[in-house]
Amino acid sequence: MREVAHRSKNQMTVIAAMAKQTARGADDVETYVQAFERRILGLARSTDLLLTHGRAGISMGELIESQISTFSPDDPKRVQLKGPEVRINAQAAQIMGMALHELSTNAVKYGAFAGDEGSLAVTWSVADGKLDFLWRETVAEKLETSERVGFGTTVLKSMVGRSLGAEVERNCHGNGIEWHFVIPVESIDPLQAKQDAEDPDDE
């Protein structure tokens, strides 16, 4: 029950942050509702995986597929996912799920999924106690970049970095864009999450 309460509070905090940040980028109520609903559904997909796999952790590959499948083009050759079997805890799955949702949304609007020729490569690996995650979009024409800080940028740079103790880097190339996350394994380890939940001092 302690773990359920802890997870519920975390999720409510995440939803509250989503509501506030979504409002900042909306020009009218209809736009706000649509954007907020999409983000809630993305969070729900991550929660579904958590309910399916429980405390054993969520597969990184399965999490990525669940978040980008709605946005992916029909041609499977345009999307490549490559990495070892890695399981992550509930908090990490929520944060990474939102990050993947925002990356996919941006890819549809401006990047690899906006036209008929773009492609996406997502790779991840674990070494020296860190998860190395790379999201790389390749496009036919140079992407238009903006310094405007929206909810997506907040999730990617602030929430992933702060909540998971990650190094977050965004690089623009002549033929696309990449986001690079380096996350300490202890921040995503399901076994560590179990120990925290069972610790009577963590209330």
Protein Blocks (a to p, Z undefined) as FASTA:
>chain_A
ZZmmmmmmmmmmmmmmmmmmmmmmpcbfklmmmmmmmmmmmmmmmmmmmmmnmmnopafk
lmmmmmmmmmpcfblmlpccddddddddfklmmmmmmmmmmmmmmmmmmmmmlmmmbccd
dddddeehiacdddddddfbdcdddfbdcfklmmmmmmmmmmnopacdddddfkbccddd
dddfklmmmklmmmmmmmmklZZ
